[in-house]
Amino acid sequence: MRPPAPHILLLVTDQHRWDAFGGLEPSGQLRTPNFDRLFEGGARFDRHYTSTPSCTPARAALLTGRSPWRHGELGYGSIAHDYAP
């Protein structure tokens, strides 16, 4: 028998540093109960990298599986209509 397929929820938020969440922020002053529950019940990656520091090219890389130099979105331009289906 095959094991059931995992349920994967990928949250891509914008403008959040690592210390913007109560479960990660060292002083304990922030209250983010919903994110804290997600952290407790899921996987947390403490060492992760992005090929670009801006969100549009990084999200295009997630959607296409290609690096920014291969998918062509290196800034905030509009070339998504050029992507292969």
C-alpha positions as CSV (number, residue, x, y, z in Angstrom):
1,M,0.0,0.0,0.0
2,R,1.1,3.5,-0.8
3,P,1.4,6.0,2.0
4,P,-1.0,8.9,1.8
5,A,0.4,11.9,-0.1
6,P,1.6,14.7,2.2
7,H,-0.3,17.9,2.7
8,I,2.0,20.7,1.8
9,L,1.2,24.4,2.5
10,L,3.7,26.8,1.1
11,L,3.4,30.3,2.5
12,V,5.2,33.1,0.7
13,T,4.9,36.3,2.6
14,D,6.4,39.6,1.7
15,Q,8.4,42.1,3.7
16,H,9.0,39.8,6.7
17,R,12.4,39.4,8.4
18,W,13.2,36.4,10.4
19,D,12.5,38.3,13.7
20,A,9.0,39.4,12.6
21,F,7.4,36.3,14.1
22,G,6.8,35.7,17.8
23,G,8.1,32.1,17.6
24,L,11.5,33.3,16.2
25,E,11.9,36.7,17.8
26,P,14.4,36.4,20.7
27,S,12.8,38.9,23.1
28,G,9.4,37.2,23.2
29,Q,7.6,40.5,22.8
30,L,5.8,39.8,19.6
31,R,2.5,37.9,19.6
32,T,1.9,36.0,16.4
33,P,-0.2,33.0,17.5
34,N,-1.3,31.7,14.1
35,F,2.2,31.7,12.7
36,D,3.5,30.2,15.9
37,R,1.0,27.2,15.5
38,L,2.2,26.8,11.9
39,F,5.9,26.7,13.1
40,E,5.0,24.1,15.8
41,G,3.2,21.8,13.5
42,G,5.3,22.0,10.4
43,A,8.9,22.2,9.1
44,R,11.1,25.2,9.8
45,F,14.1,25.9,7.7
46,D,16.8,27.8,9.6
47,R,19.3,28.0,6.8
48,H,17.8,29.0,3.5
49,Y,18.9,31.1,0.6
50,T,17.3,32.9,-2.3
51,S,18.9,33.5,-5.7
52,T,17.6,37.1,-5.7
53,P,16.8,39.4,-2.7
54,S,13.7,40.8,-4.3
55,C,10.4,39.0,-4.3
56,T,9.3,39.1,-7.9
57,P,12.4,37.2,-9.3
58,A,12.4,34.8,-6.3
59,R,8.7,33.9,-6.8
60,A,9.2,33.5,-10.6
61,A,12.0,31.0,-9.7
62,L,9.5,29.1,-7.5
63,L,6.9,29.0,-10.2
64,T,9.2,28.1,-13.1
65,G,11.8,26.0,-11.3
66,R,14.5,28.1,-13.0
67,S,17.1,30.5,-11.7
68,P,16.5,34.2,-12.4
69,W,19.2,34.1,-15.1
70,R,17.3,31.3,-16.8
71,H,13.7,32.6,-16.4
72,G,14.7,36.2,-17.2
73,E,13.0,38.0,-14.4
74,L,15.9,39.8,-12.7
75,G,13.9,42.8,-11.4
76,Y,10.3,44.1,-11.2
77,G,9.6,43.9,-15.0
78,S,6.7,42.1,-16.6
79,I,7.9,39.2,-18.7
80,A,5.7,36.5,-17.1
81,H,3.8,36.2,-20.4
82,D,7.0,34.9,-22.0
83,Y,7.3,31.9,-19.7
84,A,6.8,28.5,-21.2
85,P,3.5,26.9,-20.1
